[in-house]
Amino acid sequence: MAHSSAPPLLAALLLALTGCATYRPDPPDLQARPAGSLAELAPAHAGQGPLSLAGIGALAIAHNPDLVAVRADHGIAQAQLDAAGELPNPTLSGSFASVISGPGALPALALGLGQDIKALIVRPAKVASARAQLQSVDAAVLWQEWQTASKAELTALELVTARRQLALAQQTVTLWTTHVEHLHNAQQRGDVSLPAFTLDNTLLADARSQAAALETLALARQQELDGLLGLSSAVQLDIAAPDDVQPLPASTITARQEHLVDFRPDLIALEAGYQAQEQQVRASVLSQFPALTLGGNYGRDTGNVKTAGVDVSMELPLFNHHRAAVSLEQATRSKLKAEFEARQRAARNELTSLLGQQALLVRQRDERRQQMAQSAALLPALQRAYARGDIDARSYLDTLSAQNSKAQDLIGLDAALAASNLAAETLCGLGMPQMQRVQPPLTSTGDRP
């Protein structure tokens, strides 16, 4: 009889251990390094010609090193949801006492089984909170993916713009270099004064300085883009310049502006975070319910008298009424609500500002195009005049340099308009996978302990 309780207890212990997780080490790769080429990073994209901006964005989403770590947040939030949904374990207790002296004929034996009722009451609110938090994490991950893609596209746009402007700047350097070399020879012969030579040589230095600045910018953008894509900083990508850029229709931006919460993952994430906290407030209110454990017991004394009954234990809330914890959760909810509303106002204001900027960029670009067209129409006559000797080399070079500078400005304006389109698409949520907003669970507004 002394060992009759051992098999059930042993069976319960073995049953509990069968559901336990096992430990497996997962050490980091100490030799991790960026890809050395586009073919190594994404073989499907290698050898297919220049990459479009959209293609750059897709590569960033697929291969950005930081996004790999960010996506791990989903697994954490999912595990937290699984943990919140687990039912509380019952408590098994037992005692055994041998007879040392006296009339007792058998060892005393007692068994008890109890269940925490408070944990069952709070569980639905905790599950709802964890589910909303999972949706918040997923929306935040999606937003960061598109933020990264947008940054990669913008960096690629700045890179291809710097390369195009650099090509024009180098043409200007070549023109002034040839001119200054001839001028130097003439100055050596005494045909040109030293001040005139010095002035034109200074203009050559300015042209070289501009080209050097653009070359530095192109290298910086190349290295930044390589880092965003998980490539070695020495990899040079062939990027297609955007075609004739037109601004996004104002009607599209305005229509989305009124319903941003339906399209912007960051706003969906904030709203879901608020809903998660709303359930935390509810769980905190329900946690004011006194800790209550219900169970049954079985016992046998040394005289072989057997008993069975019910166990009830309850916390007496005499000193701690849990009000401070409720106030903390409510204050956190108020903070999240204010952040959510502030982000909405800022997002709508950004789109309004963007519409004004796009209108200005279109006007400036059209004016620059008109100026270039007028100057280009005069170039043939200017070339004939220079060939006849009607104008000097300095005047001719000044005109060509000015035309070259206007072309660089036009490239910059086109790039600025393309960048504003990228910003508008991101701010409106255009092209992003649409997520379902969090639907708050149907709960009573008067939850009380």
N, C-alpha and C positions, 0 to 999 in steps of 0.2 A: 504493500500500500504506500510505502514511503516514496516509491519511484513511479507511482501511477500518473503523476502530473508531468513527468519528463517528456514522454512522447508528444503530447499536444504542444507544449512550449517549444520543443525542438522543431516540430513541424511548422509552427508559426514563424519561428526565426528563419528557417530555410525558405519559406514562402516570401518573407520580406526581402531576403537577400537576392532572390531570383530577379527582382526588378531593378537592381542597382546597376548604375553605369560603371564602366570599366575605364581605367586610365590608359591613355595612349599618348606618348610624347609627340609633339609637332614642332620641331625646332625650325627657326628661320633659316633662309638660304643666305649664307655668309658670302656667296659669290654672285649675288644678284647685281646685274648691270644693265644699262639701257641697250636697246637693239642697235646694231651697227649700220643698218640700212633699212630702207622701206621694204625691200624684199624679205628681210628677216622678220620685220614687224608684222607686215600684212602682205603675204605673197600674192593675194588676189589683186592688189592695187598696183603692184610693180609692173612696169612696162606698158601701162595703159595710157600714157600721155600725161599732160598736166593735170594736177588735182584741182577740182573745183573747191570753192569755199565750203559747200555742203559736204563734200567728201572729206575735207579736213575735219569738220565737226564730227562726222561719223567715226573717224579714226580716233578722235579725242575721247569720245564716249566709250569706245571699245578698249582703248589701250592706255588711257591716262593712269599713271601709277597711284595717284591719290584716291581715285574713284574706287579702286579695288578695296582700300581700307574703309571707305565710306559705306560701300555696299554691305560690309560686315555688320553694320548697325541693324540691318533687317534681321539677321540671325539673332542678335541680342534681344531685340524687341519681341521677336517670335517666341524666344525662350521665356521671356517675362510673361507673355500671354499664356503660355503653357503652364507656367508656375502658378499664375493667378487662377487658372481653371482647375487646378488639382484640388480634390476634396481633402479636407483635413483628416489626418489619420486618427483612428480611435486609439485610446490608451489602454493597454493591458497591464494589469498589476497582479502580483501574486506573492504569497508568503508561505513559508514552511517552518514549523518549529517542532523539534523533537522533545519527547518527554524526558526530563532529567530526573525528576522525583515526583512522588505523589501517586494518586490512584489512577491516573490516566493510562489508558491502554493503547491509544493510537497517537501518532504525531498530529499536530494541528495543521490545518490546510485552509488557505483563503485565496480566492480568485476574484478579480474585478475587471469589468470592461466599461469604459466611459467614452463619451463623445463630446467634443467642444461645440456647443450650439452657437455661440457668438460668431465663430469663424464661418459657419454656414449662413448666418444672417448677412454678414458683410461680403461674402463671396461674390454675389451678382454684380455689385457695384465695382469691386476690384477687377472682375473680368471685363466689364464694360470699359473701365478706364484703360486697361492694358490693350484692349482691342483698338480703342481710339488712338492710343500711343503708337501702336504698330502702323496704323494708317498715317499718322503724322510723320513717322520715320520714313515710310515709303515715299510720301510726297516730298519730304525734304531731300531724300536721295535723288529723286527725279529732278528736282529743281537744281541741285548741285551738278547733276549730269549736264543739264542744258546750259547752266552757267559756264561750265567748263567748255562745252562745245562752242558756245558763243564767244568765249574768250579766245579759243583756238582760231575760230574763223576771223575774228577781229585782228588777231596777231598776224595771221596769214595775209589778210588784206593790207595791213600796214607794211608787211614784208614785200609783197608784190608791188605796192605803191612806191616804196623806197627804191626798189630795183629799177622801176620804170623812170623815176625821177633821176636816179643816178646815171642811167644811160644818156639822158638829155644833158645832164650837167657835165658829163665827160665829153660830149660833143662840143659844149661851150669851151671847156678847157682846151680841147684840141684846136679849135679856131683861134683862141687867144695865144696859145703856145706858138703856132705857126706865125701869127702876126708879130709877136714879140721877138721871135728869132730874126725875122726880116728887119724889124725895127732896130734890133741890136746891131746887126751888120751895118745898117744905114747910119746909126749913131757913131759907130767906129770910124766910118768914112767922113763923119762930120756933116752928113746930110740932115740929121735930125738932132734936135737939142736934147740935152740930158734930162731936163724937166719933163719933156714930152715922153721920152722913153720910160722914165721913172713912173709916170702916171699910168701908162698902159701896162707896165710890169706889175703895178699894184692891183690893177683890175684882174690880171692873170692870177695873182695870189689869192684874190677874193674868190675867183671861180674855183680854184683848187681847194680852197677851204670849204666851200659849199659842197663840192663833190666828196671831200673827206668826211664831212658830217653825215652825208647821206649813206656813205659806205659803212660808217660806224653804226648808224641806225639800222641798216639792213642786217649787219652781223648780229646786233643785239636781238632783233626780232627773229632771226633765224634760230639763234640759240634758245630763245624763250619758247618758240614754237616746238622745237625738238624736245624740250623738256616736257611740254604739255602732252606730247604724243608718246613719250617713253622712248625717244630716240637719242642716240649720241649727239652731243652738241655740234659735231662736225658734219652732220648729214645736211646736204642741201637739197631741198625739195623743189620740184618743178610745179609751180602754182599758176593756174590760169587767171588772168585778170578778168574782173567782172565785165560783162557786156554793158551796153547802154543802160545805165541805172536810172530807174524811175522810182519815185517815192511810193510807199504803200498808200493806198487810197485812204483819205482821211475818214471816209465813212466806215471803213473796216476797223480802224483804230477806235473811233467814237462808239461804235456798236459794242465792241468788246469792253470798252472802258466802263460801261454800265454794269457789266456782269463779270468783273475780274475774278471774283471768288470761284467762279465755275471753271476758270481756265488757268489760273496761276497756281502752280504746285506749292509755292512758298506760302500763299494765302491759305490754301487747303491744309497745309501742314500746321499753320498757326491755329486755324479753326479746329482741327483735330486735336491739337495740343490743349486748346481751351476745353473741348468736350472731355478729354481725358481728365483734366483737372476738375471739371464739374462732377465727374463721378468720384474723384478723390474726396471732394467735399461731402458728397452723399455717403461715401464709405466712412468718413470721419464722424458724421452725424450718427450713423448706425452703430459705430464703435462705442457710443455712449451706453449702449445696451450692456448691462452688467455681465461680466464673464460668467457663463453658466455651463456646467458639465453635467450631463445626464448619463447614467449607466446602471448596470446591474452587478450584483455580487453573489458569490456562492462561498460557503464556508463549512468546515467540519471541525468540531473541537476534539479534545482528547478523549471525550466520552462517546465519540461517534455520533454526536448530535449534529445533524446537517441543517443548514439554514440557507435561504435564498431571499434576496430582496432588491431594492432599488437604491441607488446612490444619487444624491443631488448635492452639488456644491455650487455656490454662487458668490461672486464678489459683492461686497457691500460698498457702494459708491458714497462713502461718507466724506472723504477729503478730496479726492480727484474726480471731478465731473467731466473731464475730457474737453472742457470748453476752450482751453488754450490751443489744443491741437486743431479744433474746429476753426477757430479764429485764424490760425496760420494758413490752413488750406483755403479759407475764404479770401484772405489777403492775396495769396498766390493766384487764385482765380481772377481777382480784380486786376492784378498786374497783367496777366495773360490777355484778358479782355481789352485792356487799354493798348497793349502792344499790337493786337490784331487790328483794332480800329485805326491806330496810327499808321500801320503798314498800308492799309487800304487807302487812306488819305494820301500818303506819300506816293503810292503807285499811280493813282489817278492824276495827281499833280505832275508826275514825271511824264506821263503820256501827253498831257496838255502842253507842257513845255516842249516836248519833242515835236509836236505838230507845228509849233511856231518856228522851231529850228529848221525843220525840213522845208518849210515855205521860204525861209531866208536862203537856204542853200540852193534851192532850185533857181531862185532869182539871180543869185550871184553866179551860178554856173552858166545860166543862159546869157548873162551879160558878158562873161568871159569868152564864151563860144562866139558871140557876135563880134567881139573885139578881135579874136583870132582869125575869124573869117575875113574881116576887113583887112587885117595885116597881111594875110596870106594872098589876098587878091593883089596887093601892091608889090609883093616880092619879085615877080618876074620883071616888072618895070625897074625895080631897084637894082636887080642883077644886071640888066642891060645898061643902066646908068653907070654902074661901077665898072663894067667892062669897057665902056667908052671913056672912062676917066672923069665923068661929070661929078662924081662924089669920091671922097677919099676913103681909104680902107677903114679908118677909125669909125666913120659914120656908118659904113656898111656893116661892120662888126657889131656896133651898138644896136643896130636894128635886128640883126640875127639873134643876138643875145637876148634882147627884149622879147622876141618871138619865142625863143626857147624857154624863157622864164614864164611866159604866159602859158605855154604848154604844160610846164610843171605845175603851175597853179591849177590848171584845169584838171590834171590828174588828181591833185589833192582834193579838189572839190567833189569830183566823182567818188573818190574814196570816202570822203566825209559823208556823202549822201548814202553810200552803201553801208557805212558804219551805223548811220542813224536807222536804216532799215533793219539791220541786225538787232539794234537796241529795241526797236519797236516790236519786232517779232518776239523777242524775249519778254518784254514787258507786257505784251498782250497774250502770251502763251500760244502764239501761232506755231503750228508744226509739232507741238508737244503732244504726247499721248494724253488723252483726257482721263482724269481720275474722278472717281465718284467721291462726292463730298460725304463727310461723316454724318450719318443720321443719328441724332441722339436717341437713346432707348426710351421707350415709353415707361416712365416712372412717375410715381406720385410725387407732387411738389411738397407733400407734407410728411416725408419720412421722419419718423421719430423713434427713439429707442424704446 
